[in-house]
């Protein structure tokens, strides 16, 4: 391969042809869009039913259609690791009973790749604990930060009106699948404790009845207080408007491999509060407000009532977003592809 030859990369995520509305699909779309802007890469999307003439196959999911691509002879194989065994616990029904089998399956899948891209240091630790033997590079998810800054400040009032939100409300936004590990119950508890604050959770159950504890999740939504809105699954293109309508972002999950919505909210200029987790320590550090559950309500009130503290947290969000912009990430992907091809 010469320096003037484009690298042909078949990027594939089974979410393109199945269930969307989750973080893996968002990460795939962001990566693909960032690489499509470059003139040294030729991106080929999907095409699961055929062998693709390419230099690299880069997978984001680990289902049966992805297996077919993993087994194709010739191209180098790269897998972005968004999912580890614990990702299913609290996400999919009965996962704790088949976690061991999932671990075996994942190890077999990941060990077929030439290179694994772990989305966090914790994910890399999980892979090593599974005895995966292939090379692992930590490559955090990234986003086109400019996309979340496109809504002009003077459009905020009209957006709120369109969404049925009062112009003077203090709005706490959360986003993600409605499932136990996202701790929707903690989000609702904060709404109950702070009746003068409006809470909005964007997301639904894209896996339907297969989602973990789906009946209980339905009950939680139906019993939520009146100061809480559930708009359901929202198209990715509409997400900047929801962030523009909010005053802060709150993700109470108790398990994440990364948390891409944290980057989106940061890029939109929102202060971000999360549960204190090991997963966040390396990737987000002090650029997000990490706290224990007992402190959730008091920190929300402080962000609402203390303008100086609010601005501090906004400034930290801007720093976080700048570290994870997709333009720089695309440059790293190209170097990783070229390194594989030149081995």
Secondary structure, 3 states (H helix, E strand, C coil): CCCCCCEEEEEECHHHCCCCCCHHHHHHHHHHHHHHCCCCEEEEECCCCCCCCCCEEEECCCCHHHHHHHCCCCCEEEEEECCCHHHHCCCECCHHHHHHHHHHHHHHHHCCCCEEEECCHHHHHHHHHCCCCCCEEECCCCECHHHHHCCCHHHHHHHHHHHCCCCCCCEEEEECCCCHHHCHHHHHHHHHHCCCCEEEEECCCCCHHHECCHHHHHHHHHHCCCCEEEEECCCHHHHHHHHHHCCEEEECCCCCCCCHHHHHHHHCCCEEEEECCHHHHHHCHHHCEEECHHHHHHHHHHHHHCHHHHHHHHHHHHHHHHHCEHHHHHHHHHHHHHHHHCC
